[in-house]
Amino acid sequence: MKKVLLGIVLAVAFSLGVQAQTGEKSAVFQAGYQSDPGRLMIGVEGRYNITNNIRIAPDVLFLFPKNKVTGLDIDINAHYVFPLESNVSVFPLAGLAMLNGRYSGETIAGQKFDSKGFTNWGFNLGGGVEYNLSSNTFLNLEMKYTFSDADCFTVGFGYGIKF
């Protein structure tokens, strides 16, 4: 069932990207922090402008291990962009989240216990700020709260390149 849902989410993301190829595209390389259980993360976000103000922004975030749990989160968010000045814009975001974790197992008295994985589904609400450095590069700050069985707050700082 999880594979079917992941396939549907990815198919929607790719079909939306096909519609948006006439608009601006960008990639954002991110680093940040997730509140629960307090882990550092790195990731990449793609952005596809559907209109001047609406864009789709799928992302993949790798969460570094803490308490023997490693994470890989996949989100699909929609942004509504409000330009404030020529080089600053803000945006609220809303979207779907798939939170994946893997417990690495441990060895006790020479006996190894199996690794276990889990997946939680949820939705994101948040916002961000974008500051244009040049016509094709920008800095990004994004914050979002994910509502799921494993609620968490994520803040990410990024460097983006427009195509």
N, C-alpha and C positions, 0 to 999 in steps of 0.2 A: 504494500500500500504506500509506503514511504517513497519508493522509487517511482510509482505512478504519479504521486503528487509533485515530486521534484521534476519529473518530466514535463508535467503541465506548466509549472512555474517557468521552467527554462524555455519552453515553446512560446509562451506568452511574451517573455522578455525578448526573444529573438524576433518574433513577429512585429513587436512594437519598434524594434530597432530598424527593421526594413522600412516601415512607414516614415521614420524620422530621418532617413538618409539625406533628404533635401535640406535639413536644418543643421545647426551647429552640433558638432560632436566633440567630446573632451574626455580625458582620463585624469583621475585624481589619485595620486599615491598618498596613502594615509598612514599615520601613526597615532595611537591614542590609548585610551583606558576604558575598560568596562567595569562597572561597579560591583557586580556580583559574579564571581567571588573576588573581585579586585585583581584583574589581570591586564597586562599590557597587550597591545594588539598592533598588527600591521595589516594593510590591505590595499585593495585597488577598487575604484568605483568608475564605472562608465556612465557617461551622460549623453542623452539624445534629446535635442530640442524638438518637440512636436509642433509647438507654436513659439512665438516670441517670448511668452511667459511660462509656458508649461513644458516640463521636461521629465523624462523617465530616467531613473538613476539606479541601476542594479549594482550591487557591490558584493565583494567576497572579503571577509575579514578572518585572519588567522589569529587566534588567541593563544598566547604563550602558556605553557603548563604552570599550573598552581595546584597544590594538593593532589598531584598526579593526574589532573584532568587537563586535557588539551581541547581547544575549541576551534570550530570552523563555522562561521555564521554566513549565511547567504540571505541578502535582502533585495527586495525590489521596491523602490520608493518613487513617489511622484513629488516633484517640487513645483511650486508656483513662485516665480521669481519677480521681486519688486526692485527695479533699479532705483537707487537713491541718488547717486551722483554718476559721473561718467565712469568711475572706476570702482564703485561699491554697489553691491546688491545684497538683499536679504531674501530668505525664502523659508516658508513653512514646508514641512514634509509629512507625508503619510504613506504607509506601505505595509507590505507583508514581510515577515521574518521567518527564517528557518534556522534554529539554533541547534548546532550539533556539538556533542561532546564525546570524548573518549577517555575512559578511566584506564590508566596504563597498567593496572594490576600491580602486585607487589610480591616479593619473595619473603616468606617467613619460615625460619628454621629449614631452609633448603627447599621448601615447597613453593612453586610458583602458582599464583592465582590468575585466572583468565582475565583478559581485558574485556571491558564492557562499554558499549556505546549507547547513546541516547539522542533522540531528536525531539525538539519542542517546536511547535508552530505558534506564531503570534502576530501582532501587528505593531507598527512603529508610529509614533507621533513625535515631532521635534521641529528643528529649524536650524538655519545656518546663515553664515555671512561669507561672501566672496569678495576678495579685493584683487582687482586686475593689476598685475605688475607691468604687462605689456599687452599688445594686441592678441597674443596667443599663449600667455602664461598667467597664472593667478594663484593666490593663496586662499585656502578654504578652512573654515572652522564650522564643524557640524556637531550638533548635540541631538540625541534622540532617546526616548524611553521606549523600551520594548515590553509590551503587555503579553505575557505568556505564563506557562507553569513556572518558568524561571525568569521572572521579571528582572530587568536590569536597565541601567542608565549607561549610555556610551557617549564619550566625547572624542572627537577625532580632529586632528590638524592635518592639513594636506597641501600638496603642491600639485597644481593642475596644468595640463597642456591641452590647448584647443587645436582641433584638426580642421 
